[in-house]
Amino acid sequence: MSWIEAIILGLVQGLTEFLPISSSAHLRIVGEFLPSGDDPGAAFTAITQLGTELAVLIYFWQDISRIIARWFQACLGKLPHSDPDVRMGWLIIIGSLPIAILGLLLEDWIDSEFRSLWITATMLIVFAILLAVADKKGRQHRPLKELTVKHGILYGFAQALALIPGVSRSGGTITAGLAMGYTREAATRYAFLLAVPAVFASGLYKLAKALTDSGAAEAAPYGMGETLLATVIAFGVGYAVIAWLMKFISSNSYMPFVWYRIVLGLALYVMLGTGMITA
């Protein structure tokens, strides 16, 4: 049964990682309704995100490889640091610092207290409202090439909020981008690029801990085999979702995701209040 659960959770991870609806919240909620009734855990979530982030790496490979190559050329003095791709490389590094620092400082809370479903339900609704306001009121006139250091740092703190299930990594960064006046496509593209170093670092860190900490491995609801299967499934589904989302936002708003978050958050309150599931 654990293998079937892993397949289901891999599908959930792939379907929800890039949409502004919080994949960690969905994994947490779906886990409650599976036969085992277990919280998949922060480690399972972080490792399966390696699959979806690999999809980002492949989908945006031309952009990512160019940014990395030109950033190294600038470090060697062969390009000016004012080059747009070099600046983007530095902005991604700077924007990744908040989630890296806070992730290490708050690791114990992320693995325990932050995973309360009461918090998840609240974050789903609160950030749905923030996304709606940003989508409706944001000027949406800035292209990605106008990204500044100040905005890069603000993007980084917005991404760090996703350490709390229910916020959504893409939702937090997209909301910040829209609020700062960036177009939907620019905000979404940067949200994907910014997530690459943070997700890979987090996933590899949790994977290393799972492989070396026998106590943690025994306490985890899913073994390494099931986790890797979920990761592979998340990669395939996630790649398809990226392609769909980039087309969808070119002519649609984020309001369908806003309403979905609100309905899910309210439903979660009802289920918790009636004792159908526990926090």
PyMOL commands that set and color helices and strands:
alter all, ss='L'
color gray80, all
select helices_A, chain A and resi 2-16+23-33+42-59+61-75+84-105+107-111+113-115+117-137+144-146+149-163+169-179+184-212+214-219+224-248+255-273
alter helices_A, ss='H'
color red, helices_A
deselect
rebuild
show_as cartoon
